[in-house]
Amino acid sequence: MRYAVPREIGSEFHWDPAVLTAGGDWLPARHELFATGCGALSALLRHVGPPGRLHVPSYFCMGVAEALAADVPIAFYRHLPDDGGPRWETLHARDGDIVLAQNLFGRDDGEPWNAWRDAHPGVTVVEDHSHDPLSGWARASSAPYAVASLRKTLPVPDGGLLWSPTGREIPRPEGRAGDGAHLKLAAMLLKSAWLDGRPIPKDEFRVLQQRGEQTLLGSAGPATAFTAAVLPLIDASGLRDKGIANARALAAEAPVTAGPFRAQLVCRTSAERDGLLKHLAAHGIYAPVHWRQDRGSLWSGDDEAADLAGRMLTVPVDHRCSAADVRRIAAVLLAAPEAAALDGRDPPPRPAPAA
């Protein structure tokens, strides 16, 4: 599929058969494929048995935390998108608890978690590799369990990968594939035709995307037959490499922090961040926010995490972007009224909150 000037950068994936190149044996030998990563985690919690608490990072998707809170009491430990890693002094796990270890933006290292896990044999650690399912950490994991929401990085309508690096028994999905993934697949196909210049109103597939995502959220059913069939054929490693190269190319021209999962930048205030989101959207660049925290509902209780969530955005430089797209993103960023407020450096580590 070719189009001279992309109508948009980012937003939901479209379906492109060019990603099917018999991509190699990248899936774990023994795994289960759920509709969503959240559903896989929920099924795993029921499989392991009722733990005392589930500990999740303070910089995390609050929608997932809220869904999991229906199964188990939630506690938060500090893990920010900086160089500090998990703040161990805030992780108060006891024997029988479960801890979710997150490779945030694909920039974390698994070795500190290995050491912590060895020192706490009574705690079950589940690794979340949604931001980089093919990282060295994910491939060499020695955790009891690991999960990845594949639709965050790959052009599939659904797919929550669950596996046990140490060979433990894992639960299977229950029921049938849901309508949400079918709606999203229809949207992906229509968006592909739209990008190819076909006379399809954008609102048509956007409504399908939104309905599909809402219907899909938290599903512990199986992934669609479509996703299960195409995943082994997708050149996942090649798509990852392209995204990393794009992020590095953007970091050479604009104040962003490159990573395996797109690129991130920080604004001085949430108002400036939201203004920048609107500026990018006005130029056809749709940047997601990972993740908003509403202090009026379930949130981490970590003011620093909530503050960063209000000032950060993720720049969509995935495999779909050409070199020209990356240059366009950089030019739009630097021309933004908020350009003076951009700081792509990692926020400096600060002292952990009192226990």
N, C-alpha and C positions, 0 to 999 in steps of 0.2 A: 504494500500500500504506500502510495507516494502522494504528497500534497505539498505544493511549493511554499505556502505560508500557513503555518498551523493556526487554526482558529482559536485554539486555546492551549495552554501548557498546564499540566497538572490535572486536578479533578479525578474523577473515577476512571479506571482503566477501560479501554475499549478492547474488543477482541481482534487480534492480529495473528493469522496463522503463521506469519513469518517467525514467531517465537518457537515454533515446533521444529526442532532440529535434532531429535533423538538425543536429548541433552545429557544423557549419561546416568549413572547409578548414584544419584544424589540423595534419594530418600533413605531413611534408616531401614535396615533389613526387616525389622519387625516394628510395625507401627499401626496405629489406627487413625482413620481420617474422619473427623467430625465435621459438622457444618461450620462451626466457629471455634476459635480458641477458647473463648469464655465457656462454651458448652463443654469442651474437652476438660477444662479445669473443674467445672461443676461435677462432671461425671467422675473425675479422679477423686475429688473430695469425698464423694459418697462411697467410692470403691475403697479408699484407704480407711474409712471409718471416721466417726465424729471426732475431729481433733479438738484440743482445747481452744486454740485460736489459729487463724490464718493471718500471717504477717505479710503485708504488701508494702512496696516502696511508697514514700510520700509524694514523689513525682510520678504519677501513674494515672491511668484512665479511670476516672471516678465512676463512669458508667459500668465498667467491668467490676470494680470494687463493690458497687451497690448490688449488682446481680449476685455476686458471690456471697454477699452478706446475708442472703436468704438461706444459705446453707450452713454458715459458720460465723461466729463472731470475728470481726475484722480488727486488727491492730496495725498501726503504721510505724515503720521505721524510716529514718531519714536516708534518702538516696536522691541526690540532685544531679542535674546534667552539668557537672563540672569535673574536675580532676580528682575530687576527693573520694569517689567511690562510696560504698555503703558506710554509714557512720555506725560502727559496731556497737558503740556505747548506747545507741538508741534502739537496738534490736534485743528486746527482752523476751526471747523465746524460751519456753520450758519443754521438757520431755513430753512428747505427744502432740506438740504443735507442728504446724506446717509453715514453711517460709517460702515465699515466692521471690526468687532471685532474678532480676531483670537485666538483660543486656541493653541498656538504654541507648537508643540511637545507634546501636551496634558498636559503641566505643568503649565498652567495659572489658575487663579481663577476668577470666574465670578462676585464676589461681587463688586470689584472696578468698573466694567462696569455697574452694576445695579445702583450704586450711581451716576455715570456720566450720565447715561441715564435719571435718575429722575431729574437731574439738567438741562437737555437739552431736554425738551419735544418736541421741534420743529424739532429735528433731529431723523431720523429713523435709528435704529441700527440693523444690520444683523449680526448674530453670525456665524462664520465658525468653525464647529466642525469636520473637515475632519481628524484631527490627533487623535481624541478620541470621536467617535460618542456616546459612552456609558458612558462618564464621568458623575460625579455628576452634573457638571455645565450644560451639555447638557440635562440631564433628568429633572432637576429642573428649566430649563430656563424660564424666564419671558420676553424674548425679543419679539418684534413684529414678527421677522422672523429668521429662522435658516436654515443652509445648511450644508451638509457633502458630500464630494466625497468619496463614499464607497469603490471604488476599491483601495484606498490607504491603507486600513486596512483589507479588506475582499477579499477572493478569488472569485471574480466575474469579468466578463469582462467589465462591465460598471456600472453605477448607481450613480446619483446625487440626494440625498435626500433633499427635500425642505419641511419645515413645518412651521407653525405659532404657537409657544407656547401659544400665547394669543388668538388664534382662529380667526385670521383675514383670509380673503379670499386670496387664493394663486393661481397663474396661473397654467395652465395645460401644459404639453408638447404638441408640435405641430408636425404633420407629422407622420412618421413611424420610427421604429428603424433603425438605420443606418448600413451600411456594416462594419464600423469600429469595432463595438462590435462583429459582427459575425466572423470577422477575428481573433480577440483576443480570442474568445471562441475556435476556431479551434486550435489556438496556445496553449491554456491551455490544451486541450485534447491531443495534440501531445506531449507536454512536460511531461504530466503525463505518457504516454507510454514510453517516453525516460528515465525517471527516473526509470521506472520499468524494464529497460534493453532491451527494444525493439530496433530493428535496424533502428532507425530514426535519420537522420543527424540533429544535433543541428541547423544548419543554416536554416533548413526548417521552424521550428517554430519560430526562431528568426526573420526571414523576415516577417512572418505573424504578430508577435507581433508589430514590428516597423511600418508596413503598417497600421495595425489596429489602433495603437495609433495616428498616424498622421491623419488618416481619422476621428477618433472619436473626436479629440480635439475641444472643444467648442460647441459640439452638444447640441442643446436645444430640440432635439426630445425625445421620450420616451425611457426608458431602454428596453432591450430585454425581451421577454417573459421568457427566461431562468433565467435572474437575478430576475425578479419580482416573479418567482415561488420559487426560492431557498432561497431568503433572509429571509422569515419568518421561515425557517427550519434550518438555520445556527445557530450553537451555538456561537453567536457573543460574548457573555459574557465569555464563556470558552476560546475562542481564545484570547480575550483581556487579560485575567488573565495569560494565558501561556506566552504571549509576555512580560508582565510586569515582571513575575518571571524570564524569561530568561535575560531581561535587568539588573535586580538586581544581578543575578548570575554573569553576565559578569563584572558589576561594582565592584564586590568583588575581581576580579582578574586582571582587566585592568583599565587604566585611562580613563574611559568613564563616562558620566552622564546618568543615567538610567531614563527612562520616560515611560509613557504609549505608546508613539510612538517610539519604538526601543530604541537606545542609541546613543548619540552624543559625538563626541570628537573634540578638537580644536588642530590644528598644529600651529607652529610658523609662517610659511609662506605658501603662496599658492603653491609654488614649492614643499615644503615638503608634503603638503596635496595631491597633484597630484601624487607624488612619492609613497605615502602610498596607494592611490587608485590602482595603478599599482601592488604594492606588494601584496595587498589583492587579486586582480583579478588573479594574477599568482598562487595563492593557491585556486582558485575556490570560492572566497568570493567576491560578487559583492555589493559594498556599494554605495548607491546613495548620491547625493549632493543636499541639500535643502538650498538655490537655488542659482545658479550662477547669477551674475549681471554684464552685459556688459555695461560699461560706454559709449560705442560707440552707444548704442541704448537706448531704454526705460529703465531707472533704477530709483531707489528711490531718488537719490540725497543725500542720507545719506552715507557719507564715512565710518562710523563705520559699518553700515549694510553690505555694499558692501565688506568691509575688512573681516568681519566675514564669509560672504558667500564664500569668497575665501580661507578660512582656515579651515572650518568645513566639516565634513562628518557624515553621519548617518550609524551606524552599523546595519546590518539586522538580528536582533535577534527576529523575529516574531514567531508565533505559529509553524512554520515548523521546528524550531530548536530543537534538542534533547539536553540533558545535555552534551553529547559528542561533539555535534556541538559547543556549547558555550565554552567548554574548548579548542576546536581547534581554534576558533576565537581568544580567549585570547592569546594562544600560538603564533599564527601568528602575532598578533598585537605586542606582546612584543619582538618578534624576528625581527621585521622590522628594516631596517637601520634608519628609521625615528623615532624609539621608543623614543629616547631622546627628540624628538620634540613634543611629545604628551602631551596634557593637557586636561583632561576630565572635569575639573572644569568649571563652568559657567564663561564666561568672566565677569570681574568686571564692574558694572555700571559706566558709565562716564557721565559728564554733557551733557545735551541736547544741540543741536546746536542752534544758535541764530535764532529766528523766522524770 
